[in-house]
């Protein structure tokens, strides 16, 4: 069976809009997140203020454990900042 590459489609406005929607926010605007932590969080799929704002207690614990921060990530501190940044 021979695989024939698909013809490249011209990007539509809808496709362009999806790309724009997935652009990362500047997580460094959240107090306590510096350039290195932002890079690590982006690698974990955390790219938008909404990602941080919507963290549940379980998410906070999981991310804290993965990063080895021993309780430094506090949802009560990061979440409200992220929500405020989402509003502009």
Buried (B, 14 or more C-beta within 10 A) or exposed (E): EEEEEEEEEEEEEEEEEEEEEEEEBEBBEBEBBEEEBBEBBBEEEBBBBEBBBEBEEEBBBBBBEEBEEEEEBEBEEBBEBBBEBBEE
